[in-house]
Amino acid sequence: MTAGSGRRFSALIAGLAATALLLTGCADSGHGTDSADEEQRPALSELDALDDPRDYEGPSTATLTDNEIAPLTHDPDQTLPVTVTSYRQDGTEEQVQITDTSRVVAVDLAGSIAASVWALGFGDTLVGKDQSTTFPGTEDIETVTSAGHTVNAETIIALAPDVVITDGTVGPRDVIEQLRDVGITVVFVNNDASFHGAEELARQVAGVYGAAEAGDMLADRIRQQVDSTIDQVAALAPAQDEDRVRILFLYLRGNAGVYYMFGSESGADELIDALGGVDVANELGWEGMRPMTDEALVAADPDLILTMTGGIQSVGGVDGLLEEKPAIALTAAGEHRRIVDMDDGTILSFGPRSAEVIDALARAVYAPHGSAGDEDR
């Protein structure tokens, strides 16, 4: 995904989320629920995988094992002042000088920036966060976004931060930019919805802190964990291409009448590839996101539908979705009620826990009988 396309898609997602949340209220963004302790959850290689995951009947919920984010170190080396790149809305760049990072506000739609700050070891500098940042240790940090992921400028100013780090997915953007008028340094990072984007985000956030070495270390950790998890998932997935699970990601907000299919460059394509599935949206040449139509659903004919937990809840569960969108019942996924959901603030939150998200989704797809959410809803 290019920097420009990443920013455009992020803006679209932000718009969808804002509309949906304003109309339906914000679903729990707890970054997954603890379904088992680390020692109780078997490794992917030890799972009793389904003989044919396309034939499984019923929905499942993917959950993280542990919500905590382990910092690389608690005292990373810093060199300040430092000059970093900030990305303007029009795609151009500007250079911003950072002289102090004692007090930082980190905000974006999925909480990926704050998670990166925490993983780098700078969690104690966070004085403001977004509503999607809910992992352990952040409970007492001031939340500066509200319904629709809108920013409360007064709250941010009252916190007297040295730096605000964001990516344009929360706003309004001009409100954030106006924080400069009161002497607050604002840095817009490029936050692409991809595993590589998670690595680059780690480097950019570390750059703001003048800690390039820590950024490289975190990026390497993310890459190694993702690559290792993908290799383990490959052992669970069917070996033959014709046996692979055909997967479609749907964004649902029933009360708001929002139904979208996610295609390439949405982040969903990266997840589906990592799961060893067939991305039917990519197969049909869909890019970004497009309104869900009966014709497109029937043409896609997925074996399994991925969605957000808040999304499936907003349509009244699987029964409500099939009633509202009967074309889904004509697909293999609808026939088998094969819906896999994951917490809204987690499923597309590419960042330090990218590998854990893949792991959780793989369990729900290939070994759902051991999934915490393996029941009809």
C-alpha positions in Angstrom: 0.0 0.0 0.0 1.4 3.4 -0.9 1.5 6.3 1.6 -1.2 8.1 -0.4 -3.6 5.2 -0.7 -3.0 4.3 3.0 -4.0 7.8 4.1 -7.0 7.9 1.8 -8.3 4.5 3.1 -7.7 5.5 6.7 -9.8 8.6 6.1 -12.6 6.5 4.6 -12.5 4.1 7.6 -12.6 7.1 10.0 -15.6 8.5 8.3 -17.4 5.1 8.4 -16.6 4.6 12.1 -17.6 8.1 13.0 -21.0 7.7 11.3 -21.6 4.3 12.8 -20.6 5.3 16.3 -22.7 8.4 16.3 -25.8 6.5 15.2 -25.3 3.3 17.2 -23.0 4.1 20.1 -19.5 2.7 20.5 -19.1 -1.0 20.8 -16.7 -2.3 23.4 -13.1 -1.7 22.1 -11.4 -3.8 24.7 -8.8 -5.2 22.3 -10.1 -8.7 22.8 -11.2 -10.5 25.9 -9.1 -12.9 27.9 -10.4 -16.3 27.0 -7.6 -18.3 28.5 -4.3 -17.9 30.3 -1.1 -18.2 28.2 -0.2 -21.5 29.8 -3.7 -22.9 29.1 -3.9 -22.1 25.4 -2.0 -24.7 23.3 0.3 -23.6 20.6 -1.0 -23.5 17.0 1.0 -26.6 16.2 -0.8 -28.5 19.0 -4.3 -27.7 17.8 -6.7 -30.3 16.6 -7.6 -28.6 13.4 -10.7 -29.3 11.3 -10.4 -31.8 8.5 -12.2 -29.4 6.2 -12.7 -25.9 7.7 -15.1 -25.1 4.8 -17.7 -27.5 6.2 -17.8 -26.3 9.8 -21.2 -25.2 11.0 -21.7 -22.1 13.2 -20.1 -18.8 14.2 -16.9 -18.3 16.3 -15.3 -15.4 18.1 -11.5 -14.8 18.0 -10.0 -13.6 21.2 -6.5 -12.6 22.3 -4.8 -14.7 24.9 -3.4 -11.7 26.8 -4.2 -8.0 26.4 -0.9 -6.8 27.8 1.8 -5.3 25.6 5.4 -6.1 26.6 7.7 -3.2 26.3 11.1 -3.8 24.7 12.8 -2.0 27.6 11.7 0.5 30.3 14.4 3.0 29.6 15.2 3.3 25.9 18.0 5.6 24.8 16.9 8.9 23.4 18.7 11.7 21.5 16.9 15.0 21.4 16.2 17.4 19.8 15.3 15.4 16.6 13.7 16.4 13.3 11.0 14.1 12.0 8.7 13.9 9.0 5.0 14.8 9.4 2.6 14.0 6.6 0.2 16.7 5.4 -3.3 15.9 4.3 -2.5 16.6 0.7 0.2 14.0 0.7 3.2 16.4 1.0 5.6 16.3 3.9 7.0 18.8 6.4 9.8 18.6 8.8 9.0 19.0 12.5 11.5 19.4 15.3 10.9 17.6 18.6 12.7 19.0 21.7 10.8 17.2 24.5 8.7 14.0 24.8 8.0 14.1 28.6 4.3 14.5 27.9 2.8 12.8 24.8 -0.8 12.4 23.5 -1.1 9.5 21.0 -4.4 9.1 19.1 -5.7 7.1 16.1 -8.7 5.1 15.2 -7.4 1.7 16.3 -5.1 2.6 19.1 -2.0 1.5 17.2 0.1 4.6 17.9 -0.3 4.4 21.7 0.3 0.6 21.5 3.6 1.3 19.6 4.6 4.0 22.2 4.0 1.4 25.0 5.9 -1.4 23.2 8.9 0.9 22.7 9.0 1.4 26.4 7.8 5.0 26.5 4.4 4.3 28.1 5.2 6.5 31.1 5.2 9.5 28.8 1.6 9.1 27.7 -0.8 11.6 29.2 -3.6 11.3 26.6 -4.9 8.4 24.5 -7.8 7.5 22.2 -10.8 5.4 23.2 -9.5 2.4 21.4 -6.4 2.2 23.8 -7.6 0.0 26.6 -4.8 -2.5 27.2 -3.5 -3.0 30.8 -1.6 -0.1 32.2 -3.5 2.6 30.3 -6.5 2.8 32.6 -5.5 6.1 34.2 -4.4 7.9 31.1 -6.8 10.6 30.0 -9.0 9.7 27.0 -9.2 12.6 24.6 -11.5 11.2 21.9 -15.2 10.7 22.2 -18.2 9.3 20.2 -17.3 9.1 16.6 -13.6 9.3 17.5 -13.8 13.1 17.6 -11.0 14.9 19.4 -11.6 17.1 22.4 -9.1 19.9 21.9 -9.8 21.5 25.2 -8.9 18.3 27.0 -5.7 17.9 25.1 -4.7 21.6 25.8 -5.4 21.1 29.5 -3.0 18.1 29.5 -0.2 20.5 28.3 1.5 17.8 26.1 4.9 18.4 24.4 3.8 16.3 21.4 0.6 15.0 19.8 1.2 12.0 17.6 -1.7 11.0 15.3 -2.4 9.7 11.8 -5.4 11.6 10.5 -8.0 8.9 11.4 -9.4 10.9 14.3 -10.3 14.6 14.2 -11.5 16.9 12.8 -8.0 17.2 11.4 -8.0 21.0 11.4 -8.8 20.9 15.1 -5.7 18.9 15.7 -3.6 21.1 13.5 -4.8 24.2 15.4 -3.2 22.8 18.5 0.0 24.2 17.1 -1.4 27.7 17.7 -1.1 27.2 21.4 2.5 25.9 21.1 1.8 22.1 21.0 4.0 20.2 18.5 1.8 17.9 16.3 3.2 15.1 14.2 1.1 13.2 11.6 2.6 9.7 11.0 1.8 7.5 8.0 -0.1 4.5 9.4 -0.8 1.9 6.7 -3.1 -1.0 7.5 -0.6 -3.7 6.9 2.0 -5.8 8.7 4.8 -3.8 7.0 2.9 -0.7 8.0 3.1 -1.8 11.6 6.9 -2.1 11.3 7.1 1.4 9.8 4.8 2.9 12.4 7.2 1.5 15.1 10.1 3.3 13.4 8.2 6.5 13.0 6.9 6.7 16.6 10.4 5.8 17.8 11.7 8.6 15.6 9.5 11.1 17.4 11.2 10.0 20.7 14.7 10.2 19.2 15.0 6.5 19.7 15.7 5.1 16.2 17.5 2.0 17.6 14.4 1.0 19.7 12.2 1.5 16.6 14.3 -0.9 14.5 14.2 -3.4 17.4 10.4 -3.2 17.7 10.0 -3.4 13.9 12.2 -6.5 13.8 10.2 -8.1 16.7 6.9 -7.4 14.9 8.3 -8.9 11.6 9.7 -12.0 13.2 6.6 -12.7 15.3 4.3 -12.2 12.3 6.5 -14.4 10.0 6.7 -17.1 12.6 2.9 -17.1 13.2 2.1 -17.2 9.5 4.4 -20.2 9.2 2.5 -22.0 12.0 -0.9 -21.1 10.4 0.3 -22.5 7.1 0.5 -25.9 8.8 -3.1 -25.7 9.8 -4.5 -24.4 6.5 -5.4 -26.8 3.7 -2.4 -27.6 1.5 -4.2 -27.5 -1.8 -5.3 -24.2 -3.3 -8.8 -25.6 -4.1 -9.3 -26.6 -0.5 -8.5 -23.2 1.0 -11.2 -21.3 2.8 -12.7 -18.5 0.7 -13.0 -15.5 3.1 -14.7 -12.1 2.8 -14.4 -9.2 5.3 -17.7 -7.3 6.0 -18.0 -4.1 7.9 -21.4 -4.0 9.5 -23.3 -1.3 11.4 -26.9 -2.4 11.2 -28.6 0.4 13.1 -26.8 2.9 10.9 -27.5 1.0 7.7 -23.8 0.7 7.0 -22.7 -2.5 5.1 -19.4 -2.6 3.3 -17.1 -5.2 1.8 -13.4 -4.7 2.3 -11.0 -5.4 -0.6 -7.3 -4.9 -1.4 -5.4 -2.2 0.5 -7.9 -2.3 3.4 -5.9 -4.4 5.8 -8.4 -7.2 5.6 -6.5 -8.6 2.6 -3.4 -8.9 4.7 -5.2 -10.8 7.4 -6.8 -13.2 5.0 -3.5 -13.9 3.3 -1.9 -14.5 6.6 -4.6 -17.0 7.5 -3.9 -19.0 4.4 -7.3 -18.2 3.0 -8.5 -17.1 -0.4 -9.3 -13.4 -0.4 -12.4 -13.4 -2.6 -12.5 -9.6 -2.8 -9.1 -9.6 -4.3 -10.0 -12.4 -6.6 -12.8 -10.3 -7.9 -10.6 -7.2 -8.2 -12.2 -5.1 -5.5 -10.1 -2.3 -4.0 -10.6 -0.5 -0.8 -14.1 -0.8 0.3 -17.4 -0.9 -1.5 -21.1 -1.0 -0.5 -22.3 -4.5 0.0 -24.8 -5.6 -2.7 -26.7 -8.8 -3.2 -25.0 -9.4 -6.6 -21.5 -8.9 -5.2 -22.2 -11.3 -2.3 -23.5 -14.0 -4.6 -20.6 -13.5 -6.9 -18.1 -13.7 -4.1 -19.7 -16.8 -2.5 -17.4 -16.9 0.6 -17.0 -19.9 2.8 -16.5 -17.7 5.8 -17.2 -14.1 6.7 -14.9 -12.0 8.9 -16.4 -9.1 10.8 -16.1 -7.0 13.9 -17.8 -8.1 17.1 -19.7 -4.8 17.4 -20.7 -5.2 13.8 -22.4 -8.6 14.1 -24.0 -7.5 17.4 -25.4 -4.4 15.7 -27.4 -6.5 13.2 -28.8 -8.9 15.9 -26.2 -11.7 15.5 -26.1 -14.2 12.7 -29.9 -14.6 12.5 -30.3 -10.9 12.3 -27.7 -10.6 9.5 -29.3 -13.4 7.5 -32.7 -11.8 7.9 -31.5 -8.3 7.0 -29.4 -9.5 4.1 -30.9 -12.7 2.7 -28.4 -12.8 -0.1 -25.8 -13.9 2.5 -27.9 -17.1 3.0 -27.2 -18.0 -0.6 -23.5 -18.1 0.0 -21.6 -21.0 1.6 -20.9 -18.9 4.6 -24.5 -18.1 5.1 -25.6 -21.7 4.6 -23.1 -22.8 7.3 -23.6 -19.7 9.5 -19.9 -19.4 9.3 -19.1 -16.0 10.7 -15.9 -15.2 12.6 -15.9 -12.0 14.6 -13.2 -10.2 16.6 -13.2 -7.1 18.8 -13.7 -3.9 16.8 -10.5 -2.3 18.2 -8.3 -5.3 17.6 -9.1 -7.0 14.3 -7.5 -4.3 12.0 -5.2 -2.8 14.6 -1.9 -3.5 12.9 0.8 -2.9 15.5 2.8 -4.6 18.2 0.2 -7.4 18.6 -0.2 -8.2 14.9 1.0 -11.8 15.4 -1.4 -12.3 18.2 -4.3 -11.2 16.1 -3.3 -13.7 13.4 -3.0 -16.4 16.0 -6.4 -15.7 17.5 -8.2 -15.6 14.1 -6.5 -18.8 13.0 -7.9 -20.6 16.0 -11.4 -19.4 15.2 -11.1 -20.4 11.6 -9.3 -23.8 11.9 -10.0 -25.0 15.4 -13.3 -23.3 16.4 -14.3 -26.1 18.7 -11.7 -24.6 21.1 -12.8 -21.0 20.6 -14.4 -19.1 23.5 -17.1 -17.8 21.1 -18.0 -21.1 19.5 -21.8 -21.0 19.9 -24.8 -19.8 18.0 -25.5 -16.1 18.5 
